[in-house]
Amino acid sequence: MNLVRAELERLSGRRFVQLMVVLLALAFAVTAATTLAGSHKPTARELDSARAQAAEQRQSMEVAFQQCLQRRGGALPTEDDGLYLPADCSEFDPALREQLPVAADFLPGVFSFAQQARPLLYFLIAFLVLFGFLVGASYIGADLNSGGVVNLLLWRPRRLTVLGAKLGTLLGTVLVLSVLASVAYLATFWVIGQTAGLPGRLSNDFWSELGAVHGRGLVLVLLAAALGFSIATLGRHTSAALGALAAYVVLWELGARLVLEIVDASHSDLLMLSSHIGAWLNGDARFYDAQLCRGSSGGYCDAFYTLTWLPALLVLLGLTGGLTAAAFAVFRRRDLI
């Protein structure tokens, strides 16, 4: 217990951690202030006009769906009249749309919490992921480089216990900070929607989906923190984690992706961590692959494939777990002086 308390004091006392917390609060304040300044409470006239436009749009979608069914059934001519006729009319079916047109779609300059909460949460998660990675890397990297770990081992001469306490303290602190930040963040924008915009349709499905994204985002933040911690432990310096991140993004996510597109490799998106991150965060992700339709004998061909959240999570856990295990194994036998 004394070891954990000591690590909490060391972590909270680091200037870099304090700077990152200030930047987090600053980004939060700027986003909230910008949203508040660009929104207003809609008048009754604006609401009536927006509702009418939304109803008209939904009616147009229903008419297009019925016309497609009639043309497919032979009730209407199917000659080339300039209208798009899909192989399956289900893509016109309003009942299958994730979201139908609502009044908020036709209210420019009005913030809608129901529509913007998810994109805003994605923005916060991205910042927290970067926060977790940088704090995790600097926390252990600075101690290894300055000799702080050696001094700590003189007091508690158990390497794995010390490193485990550092990692556990890091993950616990990042988790608590992420939960508090996200709750305050969403609550602030909910208030903005109530007072200077529209709350939107806040159904049980909306809150459950938003909660699922939030939970998956917290897992991603913890994985990023553990990843930064492990790479910095292996490299004995914060810059090792930063260099590894930069090298991966430039050489693989950008360079290798371009090469794979040139050679037209099949399912190349599955080789990118960003694809697995997106699939985990959203529940699934769809990717286009022209090779799926090569050799097909005409007709409709779906050139998309789906990556679900479970394989994506297994990849992220495998990478993070492997690097963490390697960091503990190397730390156990390495000469720290």
C-alpha positions as a printed Julia matrix, in Angstrom:
337×3 Matrix{Float64}:
   0.0     0.0     0.0
   2.85    2.4     0.79
   4.35    1.64   -2.61
   1.12    2.51   -4.41
   0.78    5.74   -2.41
   4.34    6.68   -3.27
   3.71    6.03   -6.95
   0.54    8.14   -6.87
   2.53   11.03   -5.43
   5.26   10.61   -8.04
   2.76   10.44  -10.89
   0.67   13.42   -9.77
   3.81   15.44   -9.09
   5.23   15.09  -12.6
   5.13   18.37  -14.53
   4.4    16.63  -17.81
   1.31   14.97  -16.33
   0.16   18.3   -14.93
   0.72   19.92  -18.33
  -1.31   17.23  -20.09
  -4.17   17.69  -17.61
  -4.11   21.45  -18.28
  -4.16   20.82  -22.04
  -7.07   18.42  -21.58
  -9.03   21.05  -19.66
  -8.1    23.7   -22.22
  -9.26   21.58  -25.17
 -12.47   20.85  -23.29
 -13.09   24.54  -22.56
 -12.35   25.66  -26.12
 -14.68   23.03  -27.6
 -17.49   23.92  -25.21
 -17.05   27.67  -25.74
 -16.99   27.29  -29.53
 -20.13   25.15  -29.47
 -21.93   27.59  -27.19
 -20.96   30.6   -29.31
 -22.12   28.92  -32.54
 -25.51   27.76  -31.27
 -28.82   29.35  -30.36
 -32.2    28.3   -29.06
 -34.45   27.78  -32.11
 -37.66   29.77  -32.34
 -41.08   28.17  -32.8
 -41.07   29.28  -36.44
 -37.69   27.67  -37.08
 -38.87   24.44  -35.46
 -42.06   24.3   -37.52
 -40.15   24.88  -40.75
 -37.53   22.24  -39.85
 -40.18   19.68  -38.93
 -41.96   20.28  -42.25
 -38.73   19.81  -44.21
 -37.89   16.63  -42.31
 -41.38   15.21  -42.97
 -41.07   16.07  -46.65
 -37.68   14.36  -46.84
 -39.02   11.21  -45.18
 -41.97   11.2   -47.58
 -39.61   11.48  -50.56
 -37.62    8.5   -49.29
 -40.79    6.43  -48.97
 -41.9     7.4   -52.51
 -38.5     6.41  -53.93
 -38.69    3.05  -52.14
 -42.19    2.3   -53.45
 -41.19    3.28  -57.0
 -38.22    0.94  -56.82
 -40.47   -1.93  -55.7
 -42.94   -1.22  -58.5
 -40.22   -1.1   -61.13
 -38.75   -4.35  -59.87
 -42.21   -5.92  -59.82
 -43.05   -4.78  -63.34
 -45.76   -2.32  -62.36
 -43.66    0.53  -63.74
 -41.49    0.52  -66.88
 -37.82   -0.28  -66.32
 -36.45    1.48  -69.4
 -33.49    3.75  -68.94
 -35.18    6.9   -67.65
 -32.22    8.29  -65.83
 -33.31    6.91  -62.47
 -31.0     4.74  -60.45
 -32.32    1.19  -60.09
 -30.35   -0.86  -57.54
 -30.19   -4.63  -57.51
 -31.86   -4.6   -54.09
 -34.48   -2.0   -53.19
 -33.65   -2.39  -49.51
 -31.11    0.41  -49.8
 -34.07    2.74  -50.42
 -36.12    1.35  -47.53
 -36.52    4.09  -44.88
 -37.16    1.45  -42.22
 -33.61    0.11  -42.69
 -31.88    3.48  -42.32
 -29.82    3.99  -39.21
 -31.31    7.45  -38.82
 -34.2     9.13  -40.61
 -34.25   12.88  -41.28
 -35.24   14.83  -38.19
 -35.9    18.5   -37.52
 -32.37   19.06  -36.2
 -30.99   18.27  -39.67
 -32.65   21.43  -40.98
 -31.66   23.8   -38.19
 -28.28   25.29  -39.14
 -26.54   27.0   -36.27
 -28.4    24.99  -33.63
 -26.49   22.48  -31.5
 -28.3    19.14  -31.09
 -26.97   17.0   -28.26
 -28.52   13.81  -29.66
 -26.74   14.3   -32.99
 -23.41   15.67  -31.8
 -22.79   13.72  -28.6
 -21.21   10.76  -30.36
 -18.77   12.79  -32.54
 -17.86   14.86  -29.5
 -17.2    11.7   -27.5
 -14.96   10.39  -30.3
 -12.93   13.6   -30.09
 -12.53   13.22  -26.33
 -11.54    9.56  -26.62
  -8.89   10.42  -29.22
  -7.42   13.03  -26.88
  -7.52   10.65  -23.92
  -5.81    7.91  -25.95
  -2.98   10.3   -26.78
  -2.95   11.45  -23.15
  -2.69    7.87  -21.85
   0.09    6.93  -24.26
   2.23   10.01  -23.55
   1.73    9.9   -19.78
   2.45    6.17  -19.67
   5.64    6.59  -21.68
   6.93    9.61  -19.75
   6.06    8.16  -16.35
   8.36    5.12  -16.6
  10.75    6.56  -19.18
  11.8     9.49  -17.02
  12.31    7.27  -13.97
  14.45    4.82  -15.91
  16.54    7.55  -17.45
  17.05    9.55  -14.24
  17.76    6.62  -11.94
  14.54    6.97   -9.97
  13.74    3.29  -10.43
  17.1     2.31   -8.96
  16.45    4.45   -5.87
  13.02    2.89   -5.52
  14.47   -0.63   -5.73
  16.8     0.15   -2.85
  13.71    0.65   -0.73
  11.62   -2.16   -2.23
  14.06   -4.65   -3.9
  11.47   -6.54   -5.91
  11.61   -5.59   -9.53
   8.36   -7.07  -10.77
   6.45   -5.74   -7.78
   7.8    -2.24   -8.37
   7.08   -2.3   -12.1
   3.63   -3.8   -11.5
   2.84   -1.08   -8.96
   3.88    1.57  -11.43
   1.73    0.09  -14.2
  -1.25   -0.44  -11.9
  -1.02    3.09  -10.54
  -0.79    4.48  -14.05
  -3.82    2.55  -15.32
  -5.91    3.35  -12.24
  -5.11    7.06  -12.41
  -5.76    7.27  -16.16
  -9.05    5.41  -15.75
 -10.33    7.66  -12.96
  -9.27   10.81  -14.81
 -10.86    9.58  -18.06
 -14.17    8.75  -16.37
 -14.34   12.11  -14.59
 -13.35   14.03  -17.72
 -15.86   12.25  -19.96
 -18.75   12.64  -17.49
 -18.04   16.36  -17.06
 -17.57   16.72  -20.83
 -20.87   15.1   -21.81
 -22.76   16.81  -18.98
 -21.55   20.21  -20.18
 -22.75   19.6   -23.73
 -26.05   18.22  -22.43
 -26.56   21.51  -20.61
 -25.68   23.42  -23.79
 -28.27   21.37  -25.68
 -30.9    22.15  -23.04
 -30.2    25.86  -22.77
 -28.71   27.03  -26.09
 -29.75   24.37  -28.59
 -31.82   21.22  -28.8
 -31.54   18.12  -26.6
 -32.82   15.93  -29.44
 -34.36   12.52  -29.03
 -32.64   11.04  -25.99
 -34.09    7.53  -26.02
 -32.89    4.48  -24.15
 -31.21    3.25  -27.34
 -29.32    6.53  -27.63
 -27.96    6.32  -24.09
 -27.09    2.62  -24.4
 -25.19    3.2   -27.65
 -23.39    6.22  -26.21
 -22.52    4.23  -23.08
 -21.16    1.39  -25.22
 -18.92    3.78  -27.16
 -17.77    5.32  -23.89
 -16.92    1.93  -22.38
 -15.02    0.8   -25.46
 -13.22    4.13  -25.51
 -12.06    3.7   -21.91
 -10.66    0.27  -22.78
  -8.78    1.87  -25.67
  -7.36    4.55  -23.39
  -6.07    1.94  -20.93
  -4.52   -0.08  -23.75
  -2.77    3.04  -25.07
  -1.4     3.86  -21.61
  -0.1     0.31  -21.14
   1.39    0.36  -24.63
   3.28    3.6   -24.04
   4.48    2.31  -20.66
   5.72   -0.98  -22.14
   7.55    0.5   -25.12
   9.27    3.08  -22.92
  10.29    0.32  -20.5
  11.8    -1.71  -23.33
  13.61    1.34  -24.72
  14.54    2.76  -21.27
  13.44    6.22  -22.38
  10.3     8.21  -23.18
  11.65    8.98  -26.64
  11.65    5.26  -27.45
   7.85    5.19  -27.24
   7.5     8.43  -29.19
   9.91    7.2   -31.86
   8.13    3.87  -32.14
   4.77    5.62  -32.55
   6.09    8.01  -35.19
   7.85    5.22  -37.07
   4.74    3.05  -37.09
   2.49    5.85  -38.36
   4.89    7.0   -41.1
   6.34    3.68  -42.23
   3.33    1.41  -41.87
   0.06    3.33  -41.68
   1.14    5.7   -44.47
   4.0     4.04  -46.36
   2.97    0.4   -46.25
  -0.68    1.29  -46.9
   0.35    3.09  -50.07
   2.46    0.14  -51.23
  -0.36   -2.33  -50.51
  -2.76   -0.19  -52.53
  -0.3    -0.06  -55.45
   0.1    -3.85  -55.53
  -3.64   -4.22  -54.93
  -3.23   -6.54  -51.95
  -6.34   -8.29  -50.7
  -7.78   -7.33  -47.3
  -4.93   -4.89  -46.71
  -6.94   -2.92  -44.15
  -6.76   -5.86  -41.76
  -3.01   -5.26  -41.46
  -3.5    -1.76  -40.03
  -3.98   -1.08  -36.32
  -6.17    1.91  -37.16
  -8.68   -0.46  -38.77
  -8.87   -2.57  -35.62
  -9.17    0.52  -33.43
 -12.07    1.8   -35.53
 -13.79   -1.6   -35.54
 -13.48   -1.92  -31.75
 -14.65    1.62  -31.07
 -17.65    1.46  -33.43
 -18.56   -2.19  -32.96
 -17.57   -3.05  -36.54
 -16.02   -1.51  -39.63
 -16.6    -2.05  -43.36
 -13.8    -1.94  -45.92
 -13.76   -1.98  -49.71
 -11.78   -4.62  -51.6
 -12.11   -4.72  -55.38
 -10.6    -8.22  -55.5
 -13.74   -9.64  -53.92
 -15.6    -9.05  -57.19
 -12.91  -10.21  -59.58
 -14.03  -13.18  -61.59
 -17.71  -12.62  -60.8
 -19.97  -13.31  -63.78
 -21.9   -10.05  -63.92
 -24.73   -9.01  -61.7
 -24.52   -7.3   -58.35
 -21.38   -7.93  -56.3
 -20.76   -6.61  -52.81
 -17.09   -5.6   -52.68
 -17.18   -4.78  -48.97
 -16.11   -6.92  -46.05
 -16.68   -6.37  -42.34
 -14.31   -6.45  -39.4
 -16.21   -7.03  -36.14
 -15.25   -5.86  -32.66
 -14.15   -9.23  -31.24
 -11.26   -9.96  -33.68
 -10.24   -6.3   -33.42
 -10.16   -6.48  -29.63
  -8.14   -9.71  -29.7
  -5.53   -8.05  -31.93
  -5.29   -4.99  -29.66
  -5.1    -7.13  -26.52
  -2.53   -9.44  -28.1
  -0.26   -6.58  -29.11
  -0.52   -4.77  -25.8
  -0.24   -7.95  -23.73
   2.76   -9.17  -25.7
   4.66   -5.9   -25.32
   3.76   -5.66  -21.64
   4.97   -9.21  -20.98
   8.18   -8.47  -22.87
   8.7    -5.28  -20.84
   8.36   -7.18  -17.54
  10.66   -9.96  -18.75
  13.36   -7.52  -19.86
  13.02   -5.37  -16.74
  13.49   -8.41  -14.53
  16.95   -9.2   -15.91
  18.24   -5.87  -17.18
  21.14   -4.01  -15.61
  19.53   -0.73  -14.53
  22.73    1.12  -13.67
